[in-house]
Amino acid sequence: MDRKKKLLIVSHAPSPNTLTLREAVAQGAGHEDIENVEVTVLAPLDAGPDDVLACDAIILGTTENLGYMSGALKDFFDRSYYPCLEKTEGLPFAFYIRAGLDGTGTRRAIESITTGLRWRLAQEPLICKGDFQSEFIVQCEELGLSMAASLDAGII
């Protein structure tokens, strides 16, 4: 039997709303129809290069903080960048941003770092802008499901 593929979710969730979004991503990724994907959910301060090196795909989640990613996600990248450089090229990833404004600076920062790592964006980033809406939960669940289903099917 083939080993299960590993989907890592690294998401900063400092509030009840952002925790709800992280849980929605995990719920989508853990859908009952996904048979060969193991999902691990970690806060950025609990995740590191070993987790990245062990996964087959990754979903990143962050708040928009002063037009940038959360300090916790930046810390994750600071600790993981060089140990993962050249070892994770082509790693499929997706990300979502809980943005009070427009998420532009946060998106640019994540894309800059992941471009340096040569990770492969598997789908368009999800930017949940403005006041919190229940639609964000549905979108995050769909993001998790899409990534896990794509990994399960061998598409990514």
C-alpha positions in Angstrom: 0.0 0.0 0.0 1.3 3.5 -0.9 2.0 5.8 2.0 -0.5 8.6 2.7 0.4 11.9 1.3 1.0 14.7 3.8 -0.8 18.0 3.7 0.6 20.5 6.2 -1.5 23.5 7.3 0.5 26.3 9.0 -1.8 29.1 10.1 -1.7 31.9 12.5 -5.0 32.1 14.4 -4.9 34.8 17.1 -8.7 35.4 17.3 -11.8 33.3 17.4 -12.6 34.3 13.8 -9.2 33.3 12.5 -9.3 30.1 14.5 -12.6 29.4 12.8 -11.0 29.9 9.4 -8.1 27.6 10.2 -10.5 24.9 11.4 -12.5 25.3 8.2 -9.4 24.7 6.1 -8.6 21.6 8.2 -12.2 20.4 7.9 -12.2 20.7 4.1 -8.8 19.0 3.9 -10.1 16.2 6.1 -13.2 15.5 4.1 -14.4 11.9 4.3 -13.9 11.4 0.5 -10.2 12.1 0.8 -8.7 8.7 1.5 -4.9 9.0 1.1 -4.0 12.4 2.7 -2.9 12.9 6.2 -3.5 16.4 7.5 -1.4 18.1 10.1 -2.4 21.5 11.5 0.2 23.6 13.3 0.5 27.2 14.5 3.5 28.9 12.9 5.5 29.0 16.1 5.0 25.2 16.5 6.0 24.4 12.9 9.5 24.2 11.5 11.6 23.0 8.7 11.2 19.3 9.6 7.5 19.6 9.1 7.9 21.2 5.7 10.5 18.6 4.6 8.1 15.9 5.6 5.0 17.2 3.7 3.8 16.8 0.1 1.9 20.1 0.1 1.3 23.0 2.4 -1.4 25.6 3.1 -0.4 28.8 4.8 -2.7 31.1 6.7 -2.1 34.5 8.2 -3.6 37.7 9.3 -2.7 41.0 7.6 -0.7 42.9 10.1 0.2 46.5 9.2 0.1 45.5 5.5 2.4 42.4 6.1 2.0 38.8 7.2 1.8 38.0 10.9 5.1 38.0 12.8 4.4 34.4 13.7 4.3 33.3 10.0 7.4 35.4 9.3 9.2 33.7 12.2 8.2 30.3 10.6 9.7 31.4 7.3 12.8 32.7 9.1 13.4 29.4 10.8 12.5 27.3 7.8 13.9 29.1 4.8 17.5 27.9 4.6 16.9 24.4 5.9 14.2 24.0 3.1 16.0 25.9 0.4 16.8 23.6 -2.6 15.2 20.6 -0.7 11.5 21.6 -1.3 11.6 23.1 -4.8 8.3 22.6 -6.5 6.4 22.0 -3.2 2.7 22.7 -4.0 1.3 25.4 -1.8 -1.7 27.6 -1.3 -2.4 30.4 1.2 -5.1 32.5 2.6 -5.1 35.9 4.2 -7.5 37.4 6.7 -7.2 41.0 5.6 -8.7 44.0 7.3 -7.6 46.0 4.3 -6.8 44.5 0.9 -4.1 42.0 1.7 -1.8 43.3 -1.1 1.4 43.7 1.0 0.8 40.4 2.8 0.3 38.6 -0.5 3.4 40.2 -2.0 5.5 39.2 1.0 4.4 35.5 0.9 4.9 35.3 -2.8 8.4 36.8 -2.5 9.5 34.3 0.1 7.9 31.3 -1.7 9.3 32.4 -5.0 12.8 32.3 -3.3 12.0 28.7 -2.1 10.8 27.9 -5.6 7.5 26.5 -4.3 4.7 26.1 -6.8 1.4 28.0 -6.2 -1.3 25.3 -6.6 -4.2 27.7 -6.7 -5.1 31.4 -6.5 -4.6 32.9 -3.0 -7.7 33.4 -1.0 -7.9 36.9 0.5 -10.7 37.3 3.0 -11.1 41.1 3.0 -13.0 43.6 5.2 -15.5 42.8 7.9 -15.7 39.1 8.8 -18.3 37.2 6.7 -19.6 33.7 7.0 -18.6 33.2 3.3 -15.0 33.3 4.5 -15.6 30.0 6.3 -17.0 28.3 3.2 -14.1 29.6 1.1 -11.5 28.3 3.6 -13.2 24.9 3.7 -13.2 24.8 -0.1 -9.5 25.7 -0.1 -8.7 22.8 2.2 -10.8 20.4 0.2 -9.4 21.5 -3.1 -5.8 21.1 -1.9 -6.4 17.7 -0.3 -8.4 16.4 -3.2 -5.7 17.5 -5.7 -3.0 15.9 -3.6 -5.1 12.7 -3.2 -5.7 12.5 -7.0 -2.0 13.1 -7.8 -2.8 16.4 -9.6 -0.3 18.3 -7.4 
